[in-house]
Amino acid sequence: MHIRSLLMAAALASVVVAISQPAYAAGPVIQINKIYYDSPGSPDFGANSSLNGEYAQIKNRTKQAVSLKGWTLRDKTNRSDHVYTFGTFTLGAGKTITVRTGKGKNTTITRYWNRSGGTLAYIWNQDADTAYLRNASGMLIDSCSYNSTRYDYKIC
C-alpha cells in the first residue's frame, strides 16, 4: 500500500510539472512556418508573378500581438540584398504573415521583398537553403532548412 501511494504521488507530481510548462516550450513563439522555394514558373527570367510565388511564412504562436519592427528574415548567403527587414509591423495573436520575394502592396497578411531584375532576384535556392529569423536585437529566433529538389516547399 505504501509503494502504491508513492507511485500515485510521483505520477501526480509529473502531471503538475507538465501543466506548469508554457504551451510554447517546444519551439519559438514566433516561427518560420513554411518556405515555398520553387515557385511555379521558375526558373524563368524573374517575372513578378513567379517571384511572388516564392515566399516564407512566419507565424505568431502566442495569444498576444508581437511587434516585428526591425526583425529580419534572410537566407543562408551573406548578401545584404538577401535580407528582408520589417518596418513598423505588428503580427497579431495566432496570425501568419507571408513575405513574398517580388513586388506588391504590403498588407496585414502579406509583405513584399520588392525584388526584381531577372533570375538573380530569387531569394530561396531551388534545392537547398536555410531561412533565418532574427529579432530587432539580432538574436536568432528561428531557422528552417531544406535540402530537396523533390518538393517545392518546406513546412518547418
C-alpha positions as CSV (number, residue, x, y, z in Angstrom):
1,M,0.0,0.0,0.0
2,H,2.8,2.4,0.8
3,I,4.5,1.8,-2.6
4,R,1.2,2.4,-4.3
5,S,0.8,5.8,-2.6
6,L,4.4,6.8,-3.6
7,L,3.7,5.9,-7.2
8,M,0.5,7.9,-7.2
9,A,2.2,10.9,-5.7
10,A,5.0,10.7,-8.2
11,A,2.5,10.5,-11.1
12,L,0.6,13.5,-9.8
13,A,3.8,15.5,-9.4
14,S,4.8,14.8,-13.0
15,V,1.4,16.0,-14.2
16,V,1.7,19.2,-12.2
17,V,5.2,19.8,-13.7
18,A,3.9,19.2,-17.2
19,I,1.0,21.6,-16.7
20,S,3.1,24.4,-15.4
21,Q,5.3,24.4,-18.5
22,P,4.4,27.1,-21.1
23,A,2.4,25.8,-24.1
24,Y,5.2,27.0,-26.5
25,A,8.1,25.3,-24.7
26,A,8.6,23.0,-27.7
27,G,9.6,25.9,-30.0
28,P,9.9,29.6,-30.6
29,V,6.8,31.7,-30.1
30,I,7.4,33.4,-33.4
31,Q,8.5,30.9,-36.0
32,I,9.1,30.3,-39.7
33,N,6.1,28.2,-40.6
34,K,6.7,27.5,-44.3
35,I,9.1,28.2,-47.2
36,Y,7.8,27.9,-50.8
37,Y,11.2,27.9,-52.5
38,D,10.4,26.5,-56.0
39,S,7.8,28.9,-57.3
40,P,5.5,28.0,-60.2
41,G,7.2,29.0,-63.5
42,S,10.7,29.2,-62.1
43,P,13.3,29.2,-63.3
44,D,12.3,31.9,-65.7
45,F,13.5,35.5,-66.2
46,G,12.2,36.7,-62.8
47,A,8.6,37.6,-63.7
48,N,6.9,39.3,-60.8
49,S,4.2,36.6,-60.6
50,S,6.9,33.9,-60.3
51,L,8.9,35.9,-57.7
52,N,5.8,36.3,-55.7
53,G,5.2,32.5,-55.9
54,E,8.3,32.2,-53.8
55,Y,7.7,33.1,-50.1
56,A,8.3,32.5,-46.5
57,Q,5.6,32.4,-43.8
58,I,6.1,33.5,-40.2
59,K,3.6,32.6,-37.5
60,N,2.9,34.1,-34.1
61,R,2.1,31.1,-31.8
62,T,1.1,33.3,-28.9
63,K,-2.1,34.9,-27.7
64,Q,-0.6,38.3,-27.9
65,A,0.3,40.6,-30.8
66,V,4.1,41.0,-31.3
67,S,5.9,43.9,-32.9
68,L,8.2,42.7,-35.7
69,K,9.7,46.2,-36.3
70,G,13.4,45.8,-37.1
71,W,13.2,42.0,-37.3
72,T,15.0,40.3,-40.2
73,L,14.4,37.4,-42.5
74,R,17.3,36.1,-44.6
75,D,18.6,33.1,-46.5
76,K,22.0,31.4,-46.0
77,T,24.0,33.8,-48.2
78,N,25.9,36.7,-46.8
79,R,24.4,39.1,-49.4
80,S,23.0,42.2,-47.9
81,D,20.2,42.3,-50.6
82,H,19.0,38.9,-49.3
83,V,17.8,40.4,-46.0
84,Y,14.2,41.5,-45.5
85,T,13.8,43.9,-42.6
86,F,10.3,44.5,-41.2
87,G,9.3,48.1,-40.8
88,T,6.6,49.1,-38.4
89,F,4.5,45.9,-38.3
90,T,2.6,44.0,-35.6
91,L,1.8,40.3,-36.1
92,G,-1.5,39.6,-34.4
93,A,-2.0,36.8,-31.9
94,G,-2.1,33.4,-33.7
95,K,-1.6,35.1,-37.1
96,T,0.7,34.4,-40.0
97,I,2.5,36.9,-42.3
98,T,3.7,35.9,-45.8
99,V,6.8,37.5,-47.1
100,R,6.9,37.3,-50.9
101,T,10.0,37.9,-52.9
102,G,8.5,40.1,-55.6
103,K,6.7,43.4,-55.7
104,G,3.3,44.3,-54.4
105,K,1.4,46.3,-51.9
106,N,2.0,45.5,-48.2
107,T,-1.0,44.4,-46.2
108,T,-1.7,42.9,-42.8
109,I,-1.2,39.4,-44.1
110,T,1.4,39.9,-46.9
111,R,4.7,41.8,-47.1
112,Y,6.9,42.1,-50.2
113,W,10.6,42.0,-50.5
114,N,10.3,44.2,-53.6
115,R,12.9,42.3,-55.6
116,S,13.1,42.4,-59.4
117,G,15.7,42.0,-62.1
118,G,15.7,38.6,-63.6
119,T,16.8,35.2,-62.2
120,L,19.1,36.7,-59.6
121,A,16.1,38.3,-57.9
122,Y,15.1,35.0,-56.3
123,I,15.9,34.6,-52.7
124,W,15.4,30.9,-51.9
125,N,17.5,28.3,-53.8
126,Q,15.6,25.6,-55.5
127,D,17.5,22.7,-54.0
128,A,18.9,23.7,-50.5
129,D,18.9,26.7,-48.3
130,T,18.2,28.0,-44.8
131,A,15.9,30.8,-43.6
132,Y,16.9,32.7,-40.5
133,L,14.5,34.9,-38.5
134,R,16.2,37.4,-36.1
135,N,14.6,39.9,-33.7
136,A,15.5,43.6,-33.7
137,S,18.4,42.9,-31.4
138,G,19.9,40.4,-33.9
139,M,19.1,37.4,-31.7
140,L,18.3,34.2,-33.7
141,I,14.6,33.4,-33.1
142,D,14.1,30.6,-35.6
143,S,15.6,28.9,-38.6
144,C,14.4,26.4,-41.2
145,S,16.5,24.4,-43.6
146,Y,15.6,22.3,-46.6
147,N,17.6,20.1,-48.9
148,S,15.4,18.7,-51.7
149,T,14.5,19.1,-55.3
150,R,11.7,16.6,-54.9
151,Y,9.4,19.1,-53.3
152,D,8.5,22.8,-53.9
153,Y,8.1,23.8,-50.3
154,K,9.1,23.0,-46.8
155,I,6.8,23.0,-43.7
156,C,9.1,24.0,-40.9
